[in-house]
Amino acid sequence: MRSSLNRISRRSVLRGAGAMLGLPLLDIMATPVAVADPLSRFRSGSQTNRLAYLYFPNGVARGSWAPERVGDDGTLQKLNRWMQPLESVKEHIVVGTNLWTPRGNGHGAGTATWLTDGGYDERKIQVNGKSADQLVAQRVGDQTLLPSLELSVKGEGYFTGNLPRNSISWSDEATPLSRETEPRSVFDRMFRTSEGIGIDQSVVDLVLENARSLKRAGSREDRRKIEEYLQSIRSIERRLEFAEKQTDQAMLVGELTDTLTRPQPGIPTQHAEYVRLMLDMMVLAFWSDATRVCTFMMDHGQSNRYFDFIPECTGTWHALSHYRDISGRTEDDDGKTSWDTMEAKRDMYNRVTQWHHAQFAYLIKKLDGIQEADGRTLLQTSTLCYGSSISDGHSHGERDLPVILAGQGGGGITTGRHLKPRRPTSMSKLHLAMIQTMGIDVERFGGEDEPLDLK
């Protein structure tokens, strides 16, 4: 009988020679907990909640973020053409407007203050204090292998070495956190305990015997979940190996051009594959409970990346963001690309935004497809915030920042709606509300003591 089985800790792991795998939530871990305080539905004692921020630079074109049709009660009925990739998941999202960072904006200060939401001293490279994600990591990080994960793609363009443009996570006012840019390094941080393991040795193979013992002790549903989880890890391992071979081959045949920063081993040469692989790392981190706090910079704060893999899209991302300038001779344009009309350039800029929407939709669907032992999906117990520190890219606007939330935060967020405060509202209010979905009693963040109502 199931009741006669020995229960295991939620923090149990699969161990092998040089490897360690966290585990998804299983029936054999289930322990009823009764709590009766106002934040009980968020507390880690009753469930595991996760928090993630996904940042993109260079803002969006004015008017491209507003839903096309919204019901009288704020329900999202139809998104606009540039948000089309999110149409299939609109019941899982909240489109935000009228949010801003009143004390920090632009490519440098905006990036540095997006999660700290206070002033920025450019001379000292100093922000207001600990970022929202790190405040949470400080409170819940001791419950997981890693307090938090800071992910990013490897930057491209003039500002790849500029510190404030390359970090949204700060452990204190003077300490920006480094980011992991190589998928294999992220994977190894989560699962490998020995540097002596060969790259061709599967983590799954190393812990297989331990996994077999656990499957014998668990329920039928536990066995299914463990097998699904191990297959997912094997799949990622195969993709990491392929990415490494792909990079080596590209270097041999000269596929890497002057417009691309030469990838380190393990970074896919195709940007789309690279971003998807990093998103899969985030999913795996949450699924395995390796961490409950994650940030992902989808590029550095003034990216000059080319998106010529998108049809009819020429020029760098930052150049496209200044869509009213079509000569190709302003700011840090590449000196060889110009555009026929402002409308054509703005459409290209919007296509880049649309492509990033598709990546966020991919993440939402992945999290929604993983069910935990209590019947909820990873998406239901996660709070995701996706957006930029600039509103209109051409004017470097700080008002009406593009922000989309996803997930239900364990019950703290009502999705499928348009969030539109009547007055310009500091991002600090949003951060405070997101922090509280993690069951953390914080009364103030970034100068604000009233959380934004996400219900």
N, C-alpha and C positions, 0 to 999 in steps of 0.2 A: 504494500500500500504506500501511496505517496507520503502520507503523514509520518511513516516510519523512517524516511530518508533523513540523513544528516544534511542540514542546510549548510551552504557555503556563504562566505562574505561577499558583498557586492564588489569588493575590491580584489577578489580572487583573480589570479592570472594563470595562463598556461605557460609552463616553463620547459625549457630544453637547454641543451648545451650552447650557451651563448645567445640565447634568444628568450624573449618574454612577450606574450600577447595578452593584452587586456581582453576582457570578455563583454559581450553584450548582456543586457539584462535577461536573466533566465528564470524559469519557474522555480528552480531549486534555490534561487537567491531570495525569493519573495518572502517578505516579513511584514505582516500587517502593522501599521503604525497609526496611532490616533493622536492627532494634534488639534488644538482648538483655539488657535490665535488667528488674527485677521490675515496673516500671510501664510497660513498653513498650506494652501494649495500650491505655493511656490517652493516650500522648504525641501531641501535635499533629503530630509528624513523620510518624507512621504513619496518623493519622486526625484528623478534626476533631471534638472533643467540645464539647458546650454545657452550660451550667448555668443553671437558672432557679428562682426562688423566687416563689410566688404566695401572698400573705397575705390573710386575711380577718379582720375584727375580731369582737368580741362573743362569741367562743367557741361552744360547742354545748351542747345539753341533755344532762345526764348519761345515759349508756347509749345514745345515738344513734350512736356511732362504732364500736361493737364489731361485727365480722362475726357473722352469724347462725350460720354453720356453718364450722368449720375442720377440716381433716384432721389426723391424728396427726402428720404431717410438717410442719404449718404451712400447707399449701396452702389458699388461699381457695376454699371450695366454694360458699358462698352469702352474699351481703351482706344487711344488714338492710333493711327497707322504706324507710328514709330515705336509704339509700345506693344505691337502685335505679338511678339514672342511670349509676352506675359498673359495674353488673353486666356490661354488654356488653364492658367493657375490663378486667375484673378480672385477666386474665392479664398485663396490662401494669403492674399497680400493686403496691405494698407498703403495707399498712395498718399504721401504727405505733401502739403503745401504750406506756405507762410511760416516756414521755419528758417532760422538764420543764426549765424555766429556773430554777434554784435561787436566783439573785440578782436577779431582775427579773420583776415581774408586774403585772397590771392593764392599764388602757387606755393609760396614758402610758408607764410604765416597761416594760410588757410589749411594746409596739410597738417601743420604742427598743432593747430588748435581745434581740429575737427572733433577729436575725442577729449580734449582738455577744456575747450570752450572758455578760454580766458585770454588775457593779453599775451603777446609774444614779443620778447626782446631780441631783435635780430642781432644786435652786437654781441650779446652774451649767449645767444642760442638757448634761450630759456623760456619755458612756458609757464602757465599758471600753477601747475601741479600735476599730480598723478592722473593719467587718462582713465576714462570710465572702465575700459576692459581690465586695466591693471588693478583698479580698486576691487573689482569682482574677483580677479585672480588671487588677490591677497586674502580674501575671505574664504574661497572655496578650493584654492589650489592644493591644499594639503590633503584633499580627498582623492587626488588623481596622481598618475605618474608625473605628468607635466602640469605646472600651474597654469600655463597658457601656451598657445602657439602663435607666433607672428610670421605669417606667410607673405610672400611677394613674388611677382615675376621679376626676372632680371631686367633692369631698366635699359632704355635705349635713348640716345640723344645727348644733348649738351649738359644736362643737369643730373646725370646718373650718380655723380659723387657729391651732390649738394645735400648736406645733412638734413635740414628741415623739410626738404621735399621727399625725403626717403624714410620717414617714420611717422606713423600715427599713434604708436604706443609709447608711452613715457612712464617709467617707474617712479620718477619724481620730477621736479621742475627742471632739472638739469641733465637728465639721463634718458635719452631716446633709446629704445630697445632695437637690437639688430634683428634682421629678418632672415628667414630661411627662404632661399630662392631655388634650391635644387630638390626636386621631388625625392630623390633617393636619400638625401640627408634627413628630410622630414620623416620618411619611413623608418630609417635607422634610429632616429631619436625616440620613436614610439615603441619600437619592437626589438631592436638588437642590443644586447648587453655586452658584446665582445667585438672589438675591432678586428679580431683575428679571423672572423668568419669570411669565407670567400663569397664574392658577389653572386656566384652561381649556386649558392646554397640557399634553399628556400626556408624562410622562417617557419612556414607551415610544416615542412618536413621535420624541422628541429623540435617542434613541440607536439608532433603527431601522437606520440604514445600517451602523453598527458591528456591530450584531447580525447583519445579513445576511452580512457578511464572515466573522464567526466561525462561523456555521452552515455556510458553504461549506467551511471548514477542518476542521470536526469530523466525527465519525462520525454515522451515522443516529440512534443513540440520543442523541447530543449535540443534534442538531437537534430531536428530540422534546422533550427536557428544556428547551431554550431557549425553544421555542414555548409550552410549558406554563407556564413561569415568567413569560414576558411576558404571557400571558393572565391569570394570577393578579394581576399588578400592575395591569393594565387594569381588572379587576373591582373592586379596592380603590379605584382612582381614581374609578370611577363611583359607588361607595358614599359616598366622601368628598364628592363633589359633591352627591349627593342629600341627605346629612346637612346640608350647609350651606343648601340650599334649604329643607329641612324646618324648620330652626330659624328662618329668616327668616319663613316662612309662619306658624309657630306664634306668633311675636311679634306679627304683624299681626292675627291672629284671636283673640288672647287665650287661647291654650291653656296658657300658662305660669301656674301658680297660685302662691299664696303659699307652698305647701309645697315648692316646687322652687326651687333656685337657678337663676337664669336662665342658660342655656348660652351660652357664647361661640360665635362662628361655627364651624361644623364639628363641634360636639358633638351627636350625635343626641339628639332629645328622648325617645326610647324607651330606657330603661336597658338592656334586654336587647340591643338593637342596638349600643349604646355599648360594652358589655363585650365582645361578640363581635368588634367592630372592633378593639379594643385587643389582643385575643388574636391576631387575624390579623396585627397589626403585629409581635407577637413571633415568630410563625411565619415571616413574611417576613424579619425580621432574621436569624434563624438560617439560613434557606434561602439568602439572598443572601450570607451570611457578613459582614453589616454589623457584627455583634457576636456574641460567643459567651457573653456574660453578660447576664442580664436579670432584673429584678425587676418584679413587678406587684402593687400594692396594690389589691385589689378594692374597697376603701373605706378611709377613715381609721379610726384606732384606736378611735373611739367613735361609729360612724356612727348617725345618726338618720334614715336613709333610710326612706321608705315603700316597701313592697313590695305595694301594693294591686293590682298587675297579676297577682299570684298569687291564684288563687281562694281565698276564705274566709281572707284574711290582712289583718288590720287593725292599725294602730298602727305605731310606728317600730321599726326593727331593735333598737336598744338597749333600748327598753321591753320588747320581746318576750323579750329575753335574760334579763330578770328575771321569769321565767315564774311564780314563786310569788307575785308581787304582782299582783293583778287589779283593784285599785280604779282604776288610772289616775292616781293622785295621788302617785306616788313618783318620786324621782330627777328625770330630765329628761323625764318623760312630757309628751305634748302638751296635756294638760288637757281633752281632749275624747273620748278613747278609753278604754273600760273593757272588761273581759272577764267572761263568765259564770262560767267555771270555770278552775282552774289547768290542767286537762288540755287544754281548748280552746286556751288561750294557748300552752301548750307545743307543741301540734301546729302552730300557726302558726309558731312559732320554728323548728321542725324543717322546715317547708316552705321557709323561707328558706335553711336549710342545704342542703336537697335541691336547690334551684334553683342554688346555687353548685356543687354536685357536677356538675350537668348542664353547666355552663360548663367545668369542668375536663375532663370527658369529651370535650367538643367539641375542646378543645386536643389531647388525647391522640390522637384520631382524625385530626385534621389533620396532626399530625407523623408519625403512622404511615402516612399515605397518600402521603408524599413520599419517593421512593427516590433515593438518590444513586448516583453512577457505580460505586461498589464493591459495590452490591447491597443495602446496608443502608439502613434508613429513618432519617429525622431523629430519630424517637423512640428508635431503638436507640443512637444516639450522643449522646443527651441525658440529663441527670439533672434531674428536676423535683421540687421539694418544695412541697407545697400544705398550708397549715394556718393555725392561729391561735395567738396568744400567751396565750390564756385557755382553760382546759379547760371546766368547767361555767360557763356564762355567769352564772347567778344568784349563785353563790358567789365568782366571780372566781378560780376555782381555778388553781393553777400546776402541779399534778401531772397526769400523764396527758394531756398536750396532744394535741389532734387534729392528726395529721400523716399525710399520704399521699405516698409517693414514686411516681414514674412514670418509665419509660424504663430502659434498661439501662446507661447510663453508659459506653458503648463496651465493655461486657463486665464491668464492675465490680459490677453489681447483678443479683441473681436476683429476678425479679418473680413475681407471682401468689401471694403468700404473706402471712401475718400475722407482723409483726415484733414480738416481745414479750419484751424483756429481763426477766430475773428480778427485777431491782431497779430502782428509779427511776434513770433514766439521763439525764445532762445532754445537752441539745441540742448542746453543743459536740462531743461524740463523733460525732454525726450530721454536723455541719458539716465536721469534720475528714475524715470518710470521703468526703463529697461533693467536697471540695476535691481529694482524691487521685484521684477519677475523672477529673479534668481533667489528670492527669499532673504535678501540682505536688508537689514534695518539701517538705512542711510537717510538722514533727514535733509541733507543739503548736498548739492553738487554744482560746481562752477558758478556760484553766486545765486543759485535758485533753490528755493526750499519747497516748491510745489510741483509735483510730477505732472506731466501731461497725461490726461485721461485717455487710456488706450482701450477701454472697454466700450 
